[in-house]
């Protein structure tokens, strides 16, 4: 089981995201629970990003929205960085 560490900057981004997309609250919460229990679950579509975001991984909330995360596998820690559409994040 992984530990999710929330930064203040991420929590501010989530607050804005949820205000803009209240219909995604349950999907967002489900994604976080699954990420914590099993970060490699296929429905999360966890994958490493490339280019200037190459230190990050991405997890899907649904087809349109995702969460970018620092995924520290050896320490079992996940630090969410940003949330939004594929193009925004």
C-alpha positions as CSV (number, residue, x, y, z in Angstrom):
1,X,0.0,0.0,0.0
2,X,1.4,3.4,-1.0
3,X,1.2,6.6,0.9
4,X,-0.1,9.7,-0.8
5,X,1.5,13.0,0.3
6,X,-0.5,16.1,-0.5
7,X,1.3,19.4,-0.9
8,X,-0.4,22.8,-0.3
9,X,0.1,23.7,-4.0
10,X,-1.6,20.5,-5.1
11,X,-4.5,21.0,-2.7
12,X,-5.1,24.5,-4.1
13,X,-5.1,23.1,-7.7
14,X,-7.6,20.3,-6.6
15,X,-9.9,22.9,-5.0
16,X,-10.0,24.9,-8.3
17,X,-10.4,21.7,-10.4
18,X,-13.4,20.4,-8.2
19,X,-15.0,23.8,-8.3
20,X,-14.9,23.7,-12.1
21,X,-15.8,20.0,-12.4
22,X,-18.0,19.0,-9.4
23,X,-19.4,16.1,-11.4
24,X,-15.9,14.4,-11.2
25,X,-15.7,14.3,-7.4
26,X,-16.6,10.6,-7.0
27,X,-14.3,9.6,-9.9
28,X,-11.5,11.6,-8.4
29,X,-11.9,10.1,-4.9
30,X,-12.1,6.6,-6.4
31,X,-8.9,7.2,-8.4
32,X,-7.1,8.3,-5.2
33,X,-8.2,5.3,-3.2
34,X,-7.2,2.9,-6.0
35,X,-3.8,4.7,-6.4
36,X,-3.2,4.3,-2.7
37,X,-4.2,0.6,-2.6
38,X,-2.7,-0.5,-5.9
39,X,-0.8,2.1,-7.9
40,X,-0.3,-0.3,-10.8
41,X,-3.9,-1.2,-11.3
42,X,-4.7,-1.2,-15.0
43,X,-7.7,1.2,-14.8
44,X,-5.4,4.0,-13.5
45,X,-3.4,3.8,-16.8
46,X,-0.2,4.8,-14.9
47,X,2.5,5.8,-17.3
48,X,5.7,7.8,-17.3
49,X,5.6,11.2,-19.0
50,X,8.3,12.3,-21.4
51,X,10.0,15.6,-22.3
52,X,10.2,18.3,-19.7
53,X,7.8,16.3,-17.5
54,X,10.0,13.1,-17.6
55,X,10.3,13.0,-13.8
56,X,6.5,12.6,-13.5
57,X,4.0,9.8,-14.1
58,X,0.4,10.3,-15.1
59,X,-2.7,8.6,-13.6
60,X,-6.1,8.8,-15.4
61,X,-9.3,10.0,-13.6
62,X,-11.2,9.3,-16.8
63,X,-10.6,9.6,-20.6
64,X,-10.4,13.4,-20.4
65,X,-8.7,14.2,-17.0
66,X,-5.6,13.0,-15.3
67,X,-3.4,13.6,-12.3
68,X,0.4,14.0,-12.7
69,X,2.4,12.5,-9.8
70,X,5.9,12.0,-8.5
71,X,5.9,8.2,-8.1
72,X,8.6,7.1,-5.7
73,X,8.4,3.4,-6.1
74,X,11.2,2.3,-3.7
75,X,9.8,4.5,-0.9
76,X,6.1,3.6,-1.5
77,X,5.2,7.3,-1.7
78,X,3.1,9.2,-4.2
79,X,3.1,13.0,-4.4
80,X,0.4,14.4,-6.6
81,X,1.6,17.5,-8.5
82,X,-1.1,18.6,-10.8
83,X,-4.6,17.8,-11.9
84,X,-6.5,18.7,-15.1
85,X,-7.1,17.8,-18.7
86,X,-4.5,16.0,-20.8
87,X,-3.4,19.3,-22.4
88,X,-3.4,21.3,-19.1
89,X,-1.3,19.0,-17.1
